[in-house]
Amino acid sequence: MSTNNAPSNSPATSKRRPALIIAMLPLGAILGFLGGLLIVIIVGLIARSVFSAERPGTDAWQLLGLLPGLGALIGAVVAPILYSRSGGSRR
């Protein structure tokens, strides 16, 4: 019988460490927050140049105010999932 089919214990075949997946939470939250903030800035600049609005409605401010927090929440959820599916950092 051949022993070539025996599982190897090399680090490349080991599972991803949970600490790295947990570390992706704050990174995803920060990137999501910055993405939401960037959307707010872009939408604000476009709305200001197109509509020349000095006083936007209350609903518009509330919606724009939610985007950075919503982006941070989505980023904190999506980043670890994408990291674990991508295989992490393979060497």
DRENTI-330306 format. One line per 8 residues: number of its first residue (from 1); their letters; for each residue x, y negated, z of N, C-alpha, C, CB. Coordinates in nm, 2 decimals, padded with zeros to 4 digits. Glycine has a CB too. Layout:
NUM = A = X:Y:Z:X:Y:Z:X:Y:Z:X:Y:Z; ...
//
This chain:
1 = MSTNNAPS = 00.08:00.12:00.00:00.00:00.00:00.00:00.09:-00.12:00.00:-00.09:00.00:00.12; 00.04:-00.22:-00.07:00.11:-00.35:-00.07:00.07:-00.44:00.04:00.09:-00.42:-00.21; 00.16:-00.52:00.09:00.13:-00.61:00.20:00.13:-00.75:00.15:00.24:-00.60:00.31; 00.12:-00.77:00.02:00.12:-00.90:-00.04:-00.01:-00.98:-00.01:00.14:-00.90:-00.19; -00.12:-00.90:00.02:-00.25:-00.97:00.04:-00.27:-01.01:00.19:-00.36:-00.87:00.00; -00.17:-00.99:00.27:-00.18:-01.03:00.41:-00.20:-01.18:00.42:-00.06:-00.98:00.49; -00.28:-01.23:00.51:-00.30:-01.38:00.52:-00.17:-01.44:00.58:-00.42:-01.41:00.61; -00.13:-01.55:00.53:-00.01:-01.62:00.58:-00.05:-01.72:00.69:00.06:-01.69:00.47
9 = NSPATSKR = 00.04:-01.75:00.77:00.02:-01.84:00.88:00.10:-01.97:00.86:00.07:-01.78:01.02; 00.11:-02.01:00.73:00.18:-02.13:00.70:00.09:-02.25:00.73:00.22:-02.13:00.55; 00.15:-02.37:00.76:00.07:-02.49:00.80:-00.02:-02.53:00.68:00.17:-02.60:00.84; 00.02:-02.50:00.56:-00.06:-02.55:00.45:-00.20:-02.48:00.44:00.01:-02.52:00.32; -00.20:-02.36:00.50:-00.33:-02.28:00.50:-00.41:-02.30:00.62:-00.30:-02.14:00.47; -00.36:-02.37:00.72:-00.43:-02.39:00.85:-00.54:-02.49:00.82:-00.34:-02.44:00.96; -00.64:-02.49:00.92:-00.76:-02.58:00.90:-00.71:-02.72:00.94:-00.87:-02.53:00.99; -00.79:-02.81:00.90:-00.77:-02.95:00.93:-00.79:-02.98:01.08:-00.86:-03.05:00.85
17 = RPALIIAM = -00.70:-03.06:01.13:-00.71:-03.09:01.27:-00.83:-03.18:01.30:-00.58:-03.15:01.32; -00.91:-03.15:01.40:-01.03:-03.23:01.44:-00.99:-03.37:01.47:-01.11:-03.17:01.55; -00.87:-03.39:01.53:-00.83:-03.53:01.57:-00.82:-03.62:01.45:-00.69:-03.52:01.64; -00.77:-03.57:01.33:-00.77:-03.65:01.21:-00.91:-03.69:01.16:-00.69:-03.58:01.11; -01.00:-03.59:01.17:-01.13:-03.62:01.13:-01.20:-03.73:01.22:-01.22:-03.49:01.13; -01.17:-03.72:01.35:-01.23:-03.81:01.45:-01.16:-03.95:01.43:-01.20:-03.76:01.59; -01.03:-03.95:01.39:-00.96:-04.08:01.37:-01.02:-04.15:01.24:-00.82:-04.05:01.35; -01.09:-04.08:01.16:-01.15:-04.14:01.04:-01.27:-04.23:01.08:-01.19:-04.04:00.94
25 = LPLGAILG = -01.33:-04.20:01.20:-01.45:-04.28:01.24:-01.42:-04.43:01.24:-01.50:-04.23:01.37; -01.32:-04.48:01.32:-01.29:-04.62:01.33:-01.24:-04.68:01.19:-01.19:-04.65:01.43; -01.17:-04.60:01.12:-01.12:-04.64:00.99:-01.24:-04.66:00.90:-01.02:-04.54:00.93; -01.33:-04.57:00.89:-01.45:-04.59:00.81:-01.53:-04.70:00.85:-01.53:-04.46:00.81; -01.55:-04.72:00.98:-01.62:-04.84:01.03:-01.56:-04.97:00.99:-01.64:-04.83:01.19; -01.43:-04.98:01.00:-01.36:-05.10:00.97:-01.38:-05.13:00.82:-01.22:-05.10:01.00; -01.36:-05.03:00.73:-01.37:-05.04:00.59:-01.51:-05.07:00.55:-01.32:-04.92:00.52; -01.61:-05.01:00.62:-01.75:-05.04:00.59:-01.79:-05.18:00.63:-01.84:-04.94:00.66
33 = FLGGLLIV = -01.74:-05.23:00.74:-01.77:-05.36:00.78:-01.71:-05.46:00.68:-01.71:-05.39:00.92; -01.58:-05.44:00.64:-01.52:-05.53:00.55:-01.60:-05.53:00.41:-01.37:-05.50:00.53; -01.64:-05.41:00.37:-01.72:-05.40:00.25:-01.85:-05.48:00.26:-01.75:-05.25:00.21; -01.92:-05.46:00.37:-02.04:-05.54:00.39:-02.02:-05.69:00.39:-02.11:-05.49:00.52; -01.91:-05.73:00.46:-01.88:-05.87:00.46:-01.84:-05.92:00.33:-01.76:-05.89:00.56; -01.78:-05.84:00.25:-01.74:-05.89:00.11:-01.87:-05.90:00.03:-01.65:-05.78:00.04; -01.97:-05.81:00.04:-02.09:-05.82:-00.03:-02.17:-05.95:00.02:-02.18:-05.70:00.00; -02.17:-05.98:00.15:-02.23:-06.10:00.20:-02.17:-06.23:00.13:-02.22:-06.11:00.35
41 = IIVGLIAR = -02.04:-06.23:00.13:-01.97:-06.34:00.07:-02.00:-06.36:-00.08:-01.81:-06.33:00.09; -01.99:-06.25:-00.15:-02.02:-06.26:-00.29:-02.17:-06.30:-00.32:-02.00:-06.12:-00.36; -02.26:-06.24:-00.25:-02.40:-06.28:-00.27:-02.42:-06.42:-00.23:-02.49:-06.18:-00.18; -02.36:-06.47:-00.12:-02.37:-06.61:-00.08:-02.32:-06.70:-00.18:-02.30:-06.63:00.05; -02.21:-06.67:-00.24:-02.15:-06.76:-00.34:-02.23:-06.76:-00.47:-02.01:-06.71:-00.37; -02.28:-06.65:-00.51:-02.37:-06.64:-00.63:-02.50:-06.72:-00.60:-02.40:-06.50:-00.67; -02.56:-06.70:-00.49:-02.69:-06.76:-00.46:-02.67:-06.91:-00.45:-02.75:-06.71:-00.33; -02.56:-06.95:-00.39:-02.54:-07.10:-00.37:-02.51:-07.16:-00.51:-02.41:-07.12:-00.28
49 = SVFSAERP = -02.44:-07.10:-00.60:-02.41:-07.16:-00.73:-02.53:-07.15:-00.82:-02.29:-07.09:-00.79; -02.61:-07.05:-00.81:-02.73:-07.03:-00.90:-02.85:-07.11:-00.85:-02.77:-06.88:-00.91; -02.88:-07.10:-00.73:-03.00:-07.17:-00.68:-02.98:-07.30:-00.61:-03.07:-07.08:-00.58; -02.85:-07.34:-00.58:-02.82:-07.46:-00.51:-02.90:-07.47:-00.38:-02.84:-07.58:-00.60; -02.92:-07.36:-00.31:-03.00:-07.36:-00.19:-02.93:-07.41:-00.07:-03.06:-07.21:-00.17; -02.98:-07.51:-00.01:-02.91:-07.56:00.11:-02.97:-07.49:00.23:-02.94:-07.71:00.12; -03.09:-07.45:00.23:-03.15:-07.38:00.34:-03.22:-07.26:00.29:-03.25:-07.48:00.41; -03.15:-07.14:00.29:-03.22:-07.02:00.25:-03.32:-06.98:00.36:-03.11:-06.91:00.23
57 = GTDAWQLL = -03.41:-06.89:00.32:-03.51:-06.84:00.41:-03.46:-06.76:00.53:-03.62:-06.76:00.34; -03.54:-06.75:00.63:-03.49:-06.68:00.75:-03.47:-06.53:00.72:-03.60:-06.69:00.86; -03.56:-06.47:00.63:-03.55:-06.33:00.60:-03.41:-06.31:00.52:-03.66:-06.29:00.51; -03.37:-06.40:00.44:-03.25:-06.38:00.37:-03.13:-06.38:00.46:-03.23:-06.49:00.26; -03.13:-06.47:00.56:-03.02:-06.47:00.66:-03.02:-06.34:00.74:-03.03:-06.59:00.75; -03.14:-06.29:00.78:-03.14:-06.17:00.85:-03.09:-06.05:00.77:-03.28:-06.14:00.90; -03.13:-06.04:00.65:-03.08:-05.93:00.56:-02.93:-05.94:00.54:-03.15:-05.94:00.43; -02.88:-06.06:00.51:-02.73:-06.07:00.49:-02.66:-06.05:00.62:-02.70:-06.21:00.44
65 = GLLPGLGA = -02.72:-06.08:00.74:-02.65:-06.05:00.87:-02.65:-05.90:00.90:-02.73:-06.12:00.97; -02.74:-05.83:00.84:-02.74:-05.68:00.87:-02.63:-05.61:00.79:-02.87:-05.63:00.84; -02.59:-05.66:00.68:-02.50:-05.58:00.58:-02.37:-05.54:00.65:-02.48:-05.67:00.46; -02.29:-05.63:00.71:-02.17:-05.58:00.77:-02.19:-05.47:00.88:-02.09:-05.70:00.84; -02.29:-05.48:00.96:-02.31:-05.38:01.06:-02.36:-05.25:01.00:-02.41:-05.42:01.16; -02.44:-05.26:00.90:-02.49:-05.14:00.82:-02.38:-05.08:00.75:-02.60:-05.18:00.73; -02.29:-05.16:00.69:-02.17:-05.10:00.62:-02.08:-05.03:00.72:-02.10:-05.21:00.55; -02.06:-05.08:00.84:-01.98:-05.02:00.94:-02.04:-04.89:00.98:-01.96:-05.11:01.06
73 = LIGAVVAP = -02.17:-04.88:01.00:-02.23:-04.76:01.04:-02.22:-04.65:00.93:-02.38:-04.78:01.07; -02.25:-04.69:00.80:-02.24:-04.60:00.69:-02.09:-04.55:00.67:-02.29:-04.66:00.56; -02.00:-04.64:00.69:-01.86:-04.61:00.67:-01.81:-04.51:00.78:-01.77:-04.73:00.68; -01.86:-04.53:00.90:-01.82:-04.44:01.01:-01.88:-04.30:00.99:-01.87:-04.50:01.15; -01.99:-04.29:00.92:-02.05:-04.16:00.90:-01.99:-04.09:00.77:-02.20:-04.17:00.88; -01.97:-04.17:00.67:-01.93:-04.12:00.54:-01.78:-04.08:00.54:-01.96:-04.21:00.43; -01.69:-04.16:00.60:-01.55:-04.15:00.59:-01.50:-04.01:00.65:-01.48:-04.25:00.67; -01.55:-03.96:00.76:-01.50:-03.83:00.81:-01.56:-03.72:00.72:-01.55:-03.80:00.95
81 = ILYSRSGG = -01.68:-03.74:00.66:-01.73:-03.63:00.57:-01.65:-03.63:00.45:-01.88:-03.67:00.54; -01.62:-03.74:00.39:-01.54:-03.74:00.27:-01.40:-03.68:00.29:-01.53:-03.88:00.21; -01.34:-03.72:00.41:-01.21:-03.67:00.44:-01.21:-03.52:00.46:-01.16:-03.73:00.57; -01.31:-03.46:00.53:-01.31:-03.32:00.55:-01.34:-03.24:00.42:-01.42:-03.28:00.65; -01.41:-03.30:00.33:-01.44:-03.24:00.20:-01.32:-03.25:00.10:-01.56:-03.30:00.13; -01.25:-03.35:00.11:-01.14:-03.37:00.02:-01.02:-03.28:00.06:-01.09:-03.51:00.02; -01.02:-03.22:00.17:-00.91:-03.14:00.21:-00.81:-03.20:00.30:-00.84:-03.08:00.09; -00.83:-03.33:00.33:-00.74:-03.40:00.42:-00.61:-03.43:00.35:-00.71:-03.32:00.55
89 = SRR = -00.50:-03.45:00.43:-00.37:-03.48:00.37:-00.30:-03.35:00.35:-00.29:-03.57:00.46; -00.29:-03.30:00.23:-00.21:-03.18:00.19:-00.07:-03.22:00.16:-00.28:-03.10:00.08; 00.02:-03.14:00.20:00.16:-03.16:00.17:00.21:-03.06:00.08:00.24:-03.16:00.30
//
